[in-house]
Amino acid sequence: MSYTLNFRVLAPYAGLFMEGVLLTLKICAGSLIIGFFLGAILAVMRQSRSRFTRGFAAAWVEILRNTPFLIQLFFFYFGLPQF
């Protein structure tokens, strides 16, 4: 049983695929930039002398680290708009 893949069927949609690739790269770059700056801010907060600031940063990191990502997505998508 051998299968032959026919990629010529996808050729008319090459432009759409490239748009998807570019959108994916833009989202990835934006996520990296936001994540870098948020991580840097939280790292500075963790080194702060203020007990409240240190505690807030530690709680933020521990809550996000110890909950499954799917639960976080549900919370941000369904829960935050209600606030």
C-alpha positions as CSV (number, residue, x, y, z in Angstrom):
1,M,0.0,0.0,0.0
2,S,1.8,3.1,-1.1
3,Y,0.4,6.6,-1.1
4,T,1.4,9.4,-3.4
5,L,1.0,13.0,-2.1
6,N,-0.2,15.5,-4.7
7,F,0.9,19.0,-3.6
8,R,-0.3,20.6,-6.8
9,V,-3.7,20.8,-5.2
10,L,-2.3,23.3,-2.7
11,A,-0.6,25.5,-5.3
12,P,-3.6,27.9,-5.8
13,Y,-3.6,28.6,-2.0
14,A,0.2,29.4,-1.7
15,G,-0.7,33.1,-1.1
16,L,-3.0,32.2,1.8
17,F,-0.3,29.9,3.3
18,M,2.3,32.7,3.1
19,E,-0.2,35.2,4.8
20,G,-0.6,32.6,7.5
21,V,3.1,32.2,7.9
22,L,3.6,36.0,8.2
23,L,0.8,36.3,10.7
24,T,2.2,33.5,12.8
25,L,5.6,35.2,12.7
26,K,4.1,38.5,13.8
27,I,2.2,36.9,16.6
28,C,5.3,35.0,17.7
29,A,7.5,38.2,17.6
30,G,4.9,40.1,19.6
31,S,4.6,37.4,22.2
32,L,8.3,37.2,22.6
33,I,8.6,41.0,23.1
34,I,5.7,41.1,25.6
35,G,7.0,38.1,27.4
36,F,10.5,39.5,27.6
37,F,9.4,42.8,29.1
38,L,6.8,41.2,31.5
39,G,9.5,38.7,32.6
40,A,12.0,41.5,33.2
41,I,9.5,43.6,35.2
42,L,8.6,40.6,37.3
43,A,12.3,39.7,37.9
44,V,12.9,43.3,39.1
45,M,9.9,43.1,41.3
46,R,11.1,39.8,42.8
47,Q,14.4,41.6,43.7
48,S,12.6,44.6,45.3
49,R,13.0,45.6,48.9
50,S,9.2,46.1,49.2
51,R,7.6,43.1,50.8
52,F,4.3,43.7,48.9
53,T,6.0,43.9,45.5
54,R,8.1,40.8,46.1
55,G,5.0,38.9,47.3
56,F,2.9,40.0,44.3
57,A,5.5,38.9,41.9
58,A,6.1,35.6,43.6
59,A,2.3,34.9,43.8
60,W,1.9,35.8,40.1
61,V,4.7,33.5,39.1
62,E,3.5,30.6,41.3
63,I,-0.1,30.9,40.2
64,L,0.8,30.9,36.5
65,R,3.4,28.2,36.9
66,N,1.2,25.8,38.8
67,T,-2.0,25.9,36.8
68,P,-2.6,24.1,33.5
69,F,-2.3,26.3,30.5
70,L,-5.8,25.3,29.3
71,I,-7.3,26.5,32.5
72,Q,-5.5,29.8,32.2
73,L,-6.8,30.2,28.6
74,F,-10.4,29.5,29.8
75,F,-10.0,32.0,32.6
76,F,-8.6,34.8,30.4
77,Y,-11.1,34.2,27.6
78,F,-14.3,33.6,29.7
79,G,-13.5,35.1,33.1
80,L,-11.8,38.4,32.4
81,P,-14.5,39.9,30.2
82,Q,-17.0,39.6,33.1
83,F,-14.8,41.9,35.2
